[in-house]
Amino acid sequence: MITLTESAINEVARLKKVQNKETHFLRLGIEGGGCSGLSYLIKLEEAPGEFDEVIDADPNRNVRIVLDPKSKVYLDGSTLDFVGGGLMGGGFKFENPNAAHSCGCGSSFSA
């Protein structure tokens, strides 16, 4: 299971509204790349794939997560947070108990 903090839910809901994609799903996943071997994937998609798991993170604000089976193995037990403010404007941050090592920038990991 993946958990979104209240801050992450608020930011996803805001992005969906600004981009006029209120019915879209939040795709969370992993892909090869980055300095540690695996990179996080975060994007909005119209519909889940055939084998995706759908998680209702916040039914009241229509924030639904979709995960493919491969990504679920690497992301199970993770928490997605949104850290705002600062000069760079903030960003999403994963707390992943399955990551054996993370790179300095926090955008990739190894398992």
C-alpha positions in Angstrom: 0.0 0.0 0.0 1.2 3.5 -0.7 0.2 6.4 1.5 -0.1 10.1 0.5 0.3 12.8 3.1 -2.3 15.5 3.4 0.2 17.9 1.8 0.6 15.5 -1.2 -3.1 15.1 -1.6 -3.6 18.9 -1.5 -1.0 19.3 -4.2 -2.3 16.6 -6.4 -5.8 18.0 -6.2 -4.5 21.5 -7.0 -2.5 20.2 -10.0 -5.5 18.3 -11.3 -7.7 21.4 -11.1 -5.1 23.8 -12.6 -4.5 21.4 -15.5 -8.2 20.7 -16.0 -7.7 17.0 -15.3 -10.0 16.5 -12.3 -11.0 13.0 -13.5 -7.4 11.8 -14.1 -5.5 9.3 -11.9 -2.1 9.8 -10.3 0.3 7.3 -11.8 3.1 6.4 -9.4 5.8 4.1 -10.6 9.5 3.3 -11.1 11.6 3.2 -14.2 15.2 2.4 -14.9 17.5 5.4 -14.7 19.0 8.0 -12.4 22.3 7.8 -10.6 21.2 4.9 -8.3 19.5 2.8 -11.0 15.8 3.3 -10.4 13.8 6.6 -10.8 10.4 7.5 -9.5 7.6 8.3 -11.9 4.8 10.7 -11.1 2.2 11.7 -13.7 -1.5 12.2 -14.3 -3.2 9.7 -16.6 -6.7 9.4 -18.0 -7.3 5.8 -17.0 -5.6 2.9 -15.3 -4.1 0.0 -17.3 -5.6 -3.4 -17.4 -3.4 -4.8 -14.6 -3.0 -1.7 -12.5 -4.0 -1.5 -8.9 -6.2 1.5 -8.1 -6.0 3.1 -4.6 -8.5 5.8 -3.4 -6.1 8.1 -1.6 -8.9 10.7 -1.0 -12.3 9.8 -2.4 -13.7 13.3 -1.4 -11.3 15.1 -3.7 -11.1 12.3 -6.3 -7.4 11.6 -5.7 -6.8 8.1 -7.0 -3.4 6.4 -7.4 -2.6 3.8 -10.1 0.3 1.3 -9.8 1.5 -1.3 -12.2 2.5 -4.7 -10.7 6.2 -4.2 -11.1 6.2 -0.7 -9.4 4.1 -2.0 -6.6 6.8 -4.4 -5.5 9.3 -1.5 -5.2 6.9 1.1 -3.7 4.9 -1.0 -1.3 4.9 0.7 2.1 6.0 4.0 0.7 4.7 7.5 1.6 4.5 10.3 -0.9 4.8 13.8 0.6 4.8 17.3 -0.9 7.3 19.7 0.6 6.5 23.2 -0.4 8.1 26.6 -0.2 11.7 27.7 -0.6 13.3 29.2 -3.6 12.6 26.1 -5.8 8.9 26.1 -5.1 8.8 22.6 -3.5 8.3 19.1 -4.8 7.1 15.6 -4.2 9.3 13.3 -2.0 9.1 9.6 -1.5 9.8 7.9 1.8 10.5 4.4 0.6 11.3 1.6 3.1 12.4 -0.7 0.2 15.2 1.7 -1.0 18.6 0.3 0.0 20.3 3.5 -1.1 19.1 6.9 -2.4 21.0 9.4 -4.4 21.7 12.9 -3.0 18.9 14.6 -5.0 16.3 12.0 -3.8 15.0 11.3 -7.3 16.5 7.8 -7.7 17.2 4.8 -5.5 18.5 1.2 -5.5 16.7 -1.7 -3.9 
